[in-house]
Amino acid sequence: MFLKTTRSGKYEYVQVVESIRLGKRTTHKVRLNLGRKDEIVNDPDWQSLAKKLAVLTGLEAPQPKKNSILDDIDVGEGVVLNWGYLAYKKLWTSLGLDVEMNLLQAKTKASFPLANAVFLMVLHHLLSPGSKLDAYGNQAGYASFEPVELHHLYRALDYLCEYKEALEEGLFAKNYSLLNSEIDVVFYDVTTFAFESVKSDELRDFGFSKDNKFGEVQVVMGMFIDRNGCPVGYELFSGNTFDGKTLVTSLSSLKERFGIRRVIVVADRGINSKLNLLALSEAGYGYIVASRLKNMPKDIKEQALDVSGYQALAWETEDGEVVIRAKQIPYKNVIKSGSRVLGSLDEQLVITHSVKRASKDAADRERLLQKARKLLENPATLKGQLKRGGRKFLKVEGSSETTYIMDAAAIEKDAMWDGLYAIQTSEQDMPPSKILEAYHTLWKIEESFRIMKSALEVRPIYHWTPDRIKGHFVVCFLAFLMERRMEQRLMNNNIEATPLGIRAALNKLTVTKTTLNEEVIYIKSAVPSLAGQILRMLRIKQPTTLLTESGWNNWIREK
């Protein structure tokens, strides 16, 4: 064996290499990567190791031959271990999750380390998403991780299901004090998670799928997030629950369990029903929701179409053209059930006109008109079709029931609304710019669901009983909370990183555990730039390049 020095970029790296003869050809096999040469030179650990090797080999001093210090020594095979998970371990503690798990352990009287089991499942979603069986099998890849039994993972899911609300309340008390101010904003949305199954039960059922998984049973999730995109709480519903019917239940949790005094709920059109708005008002909450402007009373629509009264909100920077205008219209929203009046809400409508949106609306209509022209080429297919899509721009000519023509009046009427958008709110004193800012931040919850479904891989769901499914979603909620908090802290330190970027960086923080003449040593790999920024932000001191087993254990204990 001999030492080989190779260059990569601006650094030289040292390897222990063995010559192997294959027939008439000689090849080299790398037995051990020792790391960067500049980190080895003058390193006290390496110097100490050199002295021990000199004694073991019977030499009074290392041979003068260059790079011969490790010749003819016994190097064991290396095992690569991840220590980047310690960043999430530090975050786990700073968010108070260790305390919450200890409280949960006391309540459940679990006979196993509950915190370790839950942390392993959460960590698995953050760094290497997969099944609970995968989490159990891959835990050996985390350096100095306390082993967890497989059945402890499944038992932990049962406890998480049972104490989900207590866990949420504890986390809220520690991490969401800002929401207890006089007024704040939370965002609400609903999504679906499908199972690769057609077997329904009290939780899994068929319903409208937001992921186009219409042949599979699903569950519905309603989630609140704060203005930073971090989750506040969530509720699971049967798979056949309509979006608008999830809000009242979720609101009950928000008010009764979290004790929030004053909140403005921001949501999309799916939540905008009169009964939902009345429930929000009676709960003492405000709301900002997208409005169905074309369904408004005639006088409101006339005011929206009247160009007078609009005020500029934004200008094109180059030529000074106004690109967004807004108008405020007071609105008395009367809620009825049949002929009985249930109540009324004093609201304001913020009507905006956007040049960019007008261009998009016109382009969307032109695509429908092209479809309408194709339909005219085969009029026999039109009979009985609903008046939607391109069909809404066609009409029967005269008294004929088989001859169709383009409906110029319908096209003109549709064009009147180009660029217009309405937002309905209880906040009559809030300026339009703030209302629009709050509503446009709704994209953060849509992004949140995308992260859960892609980066954290909530699906596929490998559990089939309602309690285990609910426990699985608690794990996903905790993983999502930690990921968003990590992003938020990086952003506060002017560091941009995506969920997948954070995962890749932390997975590159590895050490190689091996032996030199039967002595266990740990050799650290190079630290990527983003990983180094994360470590500095969390104030985690890196291990030195080379550590003995006792040195490694001492470093771990400090963490």
Secondary structure, DSSP 4 states (H G I P E B T S, - for coil): -EEEEEEETTEEEEEEEEEEEETTEEEEEEEEEEEEHHHHTT-HHHHHHHHHHHHHTT-SS--SSTT-TTTT--BPPPEEEE-THHHHHHHHHHTTHHHHHHHHHHHHT-SS-HHHHHHHHHHHHHHS---HHHHHHHGGGBTTPPP--HHHHHHHHHHHHHTHHHHHHHHHHHH-GGGGSSSEEEEEEEEEEE-S-----SS-B----TTS-TTS-EEEEEEEE-TTS-EEEEEEEETT--GGGSHHHHHHIIIIIT----EEEEE-GGG--HHHHHHHHHTT-EEEEE--GGGS-HHHHHHHH--TT-EEEEE-TTT--EEEEEEEEEEEEEEEETTEEEEEEEEEEEEEEEHHHHHHHHHHHHHHHHHHHHHHTSGGGTTT--S-GGGGGEEE-TT-SS-EEE-HHHHHHHHTTTTEEEEEES-TTS-HHHHHHHHHTTHHHHHHHHHHHTTS--PSP---SHHHHHHHHHHHHHHHHHHHHHHHHHHHTT----HHHHHHHHHT-EEEEEEETTEEEEEEPPPPHHHHHHHHHTT-PPPPSEEEHHHHHHHHHH-
